[in-house]
Amino acid sequence: MNARSGWQSWRMRRSFALLASALLVGAFAAPASAADGVAGSDGFTIKDPRITESSGLAASRLHPGVYWTHNDQDNGPYLYAVDGSTGETVARVALTGVGSPRDVEAISVGPGNRIFVGDIGDNLGGTWPHVWIYELPEPKELKDQTVEATQYVVKYADGARDAESMVVHPKTGRVYIIDKKEDGGHLYEGPEKLSASGTNVFRRAAPVELWATDAAFSPDGERLGVRGYLGGIWYDWNGGKIQRKGRISVPLGQGESVTYTTDGEKLLLGMEGESSPVKAEDAPGSGGESGGGGSGALGEDSAGSDGSGGDTLKVGAVGLVVACAAVFFGLRRLFRRS
């Protein structure tokens, strides 16, 4: 398959996945609960017209209630700080010291208020010999400014691949990537410390049973949440030997981002598009957990038994899920033969 055919097939597979999500919007109606305290923990709408493809989300610990995001493709290496109480951008940060970003898909805040940006997307299914991670100090003052970043070259021990999920452990600072595969991907572990002078090899550590579009650590580093277009999974971190605990309900649509609030009580799940909404869900495994299931939300394995107190699905909704899945995976096999 040539590069153009591969790109077209990827776009069509993604379109059918999103179509399946859109068909389910009216099937569920359980309002998300509100939260007190941290700004943005009730959810918000990103209002900046420059942010049209929000592909990552990270809660600031230096500026509580502020959330960092970025476009997956922009006209420059920009990060946006969004106020969770208003949805307004309070700062745009331009990165220097890096090349031209290619496909920026993830953002995470590590120890010492260090921001990590994952330029890790590869829509052609793993044809680029390397990808990049950028690291910069989180600005102490929220204003439009330019910040010097460090650029790291990244390769995978078992060959190039597409990925949209990158997380930094909040205690150890170690960086992890989850590759994006329809049949489920893997968690890849980076070196103990990234090197700016050589290639950083990420090695396969554990399977992740999801077509992952983003991931996030809880603030204490004990839980890992992974989301996709149609649902999500949360894991007990268990020192890196992850153990699946249950499902995460996600808003339906082109879901590309997730972060925990700084108190660990909520998961915020973002979408691409202009005036994109960021929805709040009780974080599973936290004190405020209610079993998941927000407005227009569907768990990846919601027809199964994962998650305590899970939603009861109507027969018609289950049938629609099955039909959409049959169409999508049938078309996926057809594209693989092309």
Residue pairs with C-beta under 8 A, 6 or more apart in sequence:
1 9
1 338
3 124
3 127
5 338
6 124
6 125
6 127
7 123
7 124
9 335
9 338
10 123
10 124
10 125
11 123
12 331
12 335
13 182
13 328
13 331
13 332
13 335
16 327
16 328
16 331
16 332
17 211
17 229
17 230
17 328
18 229
18 253
18 254
19 324
20 230
20 324
20 325
20 327
20 328
21 229
21 230
21 252
21 253
21 254
21 255
21 298
22 252
22 253
23 320
23 324
24 252
24 296
24 298
24 317
24 320
24 321
24 324
25 252
25 253
25 296
27 298
27 314
27 316
27 317
27 320
28 293
28 295
28 296
28 297
28 298
28 311
28 313
28 317
29 295
29 296
30 293
30 294
30 295
30 297
30 311
31 294
31 295
32 43
32 279
32 280
32 281
32 294
32 295
32 297
33 282
33 288
33 290
34 42
35 41
35 42
35 261
35 265
35 266
35 280
35 288
37 263
37 265
38 64
38 65
38 84
38 261
38 262
38 263
38 265
38 266
39 64
39 65
39 66
39 83
39 84
39 85
40 59
40 65
40 67
40 83
40 84
40 85
40 261
40 268
40 278
40 280
41 84
41 261
41 263
41 265
41 266
41 268
41 280
42 280
43 268
43 277
43 278
43 279
43 280
44 82
44 84
44 85
44 86
44 87
44 277
44 278
45 87
45 275
45 276
45 277
45 278
46 54
46 69
46 82
46 87
46 270
46 275
46 276
46 277
46 278
47 86
47 87
47 88
47 89
47 275
48 80
48 82
48 88
48 89
49 274
50 71
50 78
50 80
50 89
50 92
51 69
51 71
51 80
51 82
51 89
51 276
52 71
52 272
52 273
52 274
53 71
53 72
53 73
53 256
53 272
53 273
54 69
54 70
54 71
54 256
54 257
54 270
54 271
54 272
54 276
55 69
55 70
55 71
55 72
55 104
55 105
55 106
55 121
55 164
55 214
55 256
55 257
55 272
56 68
56 69
56 70
56 104
56 105
56 106
56 107
56 108
56 117
56 118
56 214
56 256
56 257
57 67
57 68
57 69
57 107
57 214
57 216
57 257
57 258
57 259
57 268
57 270
57 278
58 67
58 68
58 69
58 107
58 108
58 109
58 115
58 216
58 259
59 66
59 67
59 68
59 109
59 259
59 260
59 261
59 262
59 268
60 66
60 67
60 68
60 81
60 109
60 113
60 138
60 262
61 109
61 113
61 219
61 262
62 113
62 138
62 140
63 81
63 138
63 142
64 262
65 83
65 84
65 85
66 81
66 82
66 83
66 84
66 90
66 142
67 81
67 82
67 84
67 259
67 268
67 278
68 79
68 80
68 81
68 82
68 107
68 109
68 115
68 138
69 79
69 80
69 82
69 107
69 257
69 270
70 78
70 79
70 80
70 104
70 107
70 117
71 78
71 104
72 103
72 104
72 105
72 121
72 256
72 272
73 101
73 103
73 104
74 101
74 104
76 94
77 94
77 95
77 96
77 98
77 100
77 101
77 104
77 134
77 149
78 92
78 93
78 94
78 95
79 92
79 93
79 95
79 107
79 115
79 117
80 89
80 91
80 92
80 93
81 89
81 90
81 91
81 92
81 93
81 142
82 88
82 89
82 90
83 89
83 90
84 278
90 142
91 139
91 142
91 143
91 144
91 145
92 144
93 136
93 139
93 144
93 145
93 146
93 147
94 145
94 146
94 147
95 117
95 134
95 136
95 146
95 147
95 148
95 149
96 146
96 147
96 148
96 149
97 148
97 149
97 150
97 151
98 132
98 134
98 149
98 151
99 132
99 151
101 119
101 132
102 119
102 121
102 128
102 131
102 132
103 119
103 120
103 121
103 122
103 123
104 117
104 118
104 119
104 121
105 118
105 119
105 120
105 121
105 163
105 164
105 165
105 166
105 214
105 256
106 117
106 118
106 120
106 163
106 164
106 165
106 166
106 167
106 214
106 215
107 115
107 116
107 117
107 118
107 166
108 115
108 116
108 118
108 166
108 167
108 168
108 175
108 216
108 217
109 115
109 116
109 138
109 168
109 170
110 116
110 168
110 169
110 170
110 173
110 175
111 168
111 170
111 171
111 172
111 173
112 137
112 173
113 137
113 138
114 135
114 136
114 137
114 138
114 168
114 173
115 135
115 136
115 137
115 138
116 133
116 134
116 135
116 166
116 168
116 175
117 133
117 134
117 135
117 136
117 149
118 131
118 133
118 163
118 165
118 166
118 177
119 131
119 132
119 133
119 134
120 131
120 132
120 133
120 154
120 163
120 164
120 166
120 177
121 131
121 162
121 163
121 164
122 128
122 131
122 160
122 161
122 162
122 163
123 162
124 162
125 161
125 162
126 159
126 160
126 161
126 162
127 160
128 160
129 155
129 160
130 153
130 154
130 155
130 160
130 199
131 154
131 155
131 163
132 151
132 152
132 153
132 154
133 151
133 152
133 154
133 166
133 175
133 194
133 200
134 149
134 150
134 151
134 152
135 149
135 150
135 152
135 194
136 147
136 148
136 149
136 150
137 147
139 145
139 147
150 196
151 196
152 194
152 195
152 196
152 200
153 198
153 199
153 200
154 177
154 190
154 199
154 200
154 202
155 199
155 200
155 201
155 202
156 179
156 188
156 201
156 202
156 203
156 204
157 201
157 202
157 203
157 204
158 204
161 179
161 180
161 181
162 179
162 180
162 181
163 177
163 178
163 179
163 180
163 185
163 188
164 180
164 212
164 213
164 214
164 256
165 177
165 178
165 180
165 212
165 213
165 214
165 215
165 226
166 175
166 176
166 177
166 178
166 215
167 175
167 176
167 178
167 215
167 216
167 217
167 224
168 174
168 175
168 176
168 217
169 175
169 176
169 217
169 221
170 217
170 219
170 220
170 221
171 220
171 221
172 221
173 193
174 189
174 190
174 192
175 190
175 194
176 187
176 188
176 189
176 190
176 202
176 205
177 187
177 188
177 190
177 202
178 185
178 186
178 187
178 188
178 208
178 212
178 215
178 226
179 185
179 186
179 188
179 212
180 211
180 212
180 213
181 211
182 211
182 332
183 211
184 207
184 208
184 209
184 210
184 211
185 207
185 208
185 210
185 211
185 212
186 204
186 205
186 206
186 207
186 208
187 204
187 205
187 206
187 207
187 208
187 242
188 202
188 203
188 204
188 205
189 202
189 203
189 205
189 240
190 200
190 202
191 200
191 201
194 200
205 240
206 240
206 241
206 242
208 226
208 233
208 242
209 233
209 244
210 226
210 227
210 228
210 231
210 232
210 233
210 300
211 228
211 229
211 230
212 226
212 227
212 228
213 227
213 228
213 229
213 255
213 256
213 257
214 226
214 227
214 255
214 256
214 257
214 258
215 224
215 225
215 226
215 227
215 258
216 224
216 225
216 258
216 259
216 260
216 267
217 223
217 224
217 225
217 237
217 260
218 224
218 225
218 260
218 264
218 283
218 285
218 286
219 260
219 262
219 263
219 264
220 264
221 237
222 236
222 237
222 285
223 234
223 235
223 236
223 237
223 245
223 264
223 283
223 284
223 285
224 234
224 235
224 237
224 242
225 232
225 233
225 234
225 235
225 248
225 258
225 260
225 267
225 283
225 284
226 232
226 233
226 234
226 235
226 248
226 258
227 248
227 250
227 255
227 257
227 258
227 269
228 250
228 255
228 300
229 250
229 253
229 254
229 255
230 250
230 252
230 298
230 300
231 247
231 248
231 249
231 250
231 298
231 299
231 300
231 301
231 302
232 247
232 248
232 249
232 250
232 258
232 269
232 299
232 300
233 244
233 246
233 247
233 248
233 300
233 301
233 306
234 245
234 246
234 247
234 248
234 284
234 285
235 242
235 243
235 244
235 245
236 242
236 243
236 245
236 285
244 306
245 284
245 285
246 284
246 285
246 292
246 306
246 307
246 308
247 284
247 292
247 299
247 300
247 301
247 302
247 306
247 307
247 310
248 267
248 281
248 284
248 292
248 299
248 300
249 281
249 292
249 293
249 294
249 297
249 298
249 299
249 302
249 311
250 269
250 279
250 281
250 297
250 298
250 299
251 269
251 271
251 277
251 279
251 294
251 295
251 296
251 297
252 296
252 297
252 298
253 271
254 271
254 272
254 273
255 269
255 270
255 271
256 270
256 271
256 272
257 269
257 270
257 271
257 278
258 267
258 268
258 269
258 270
259 267
259 268
260 266
260 267
260 268
260 283
261 267
261 268
261 283
264 283
264 286
265 282
265 283
265 286
265 287
265 288
266 280
266 281
266 282
266 283
266 288
267 280
267 281
267 282
267 283
267 284
268 278
268 279
268 280
269 278
269 279
269 280
269 281
270 276
270 277
270 278
270 279
271 277
271 278
279 294
279 295
279 297
280 294
281 292
281 293
281 294
281 297
282 288
282 289
282 290
282 291
282 292
283 289
284 291
284 292
284 307
290 309
291 307
291 308
291 309
291 310
291 311
292 299
292 307
292 310
292 311
293 299
293 310
293 311
298 321
299 306
299 307
299 310
299 311
302 310
302 311
302 313
303 313
303 318
303 321
313 321
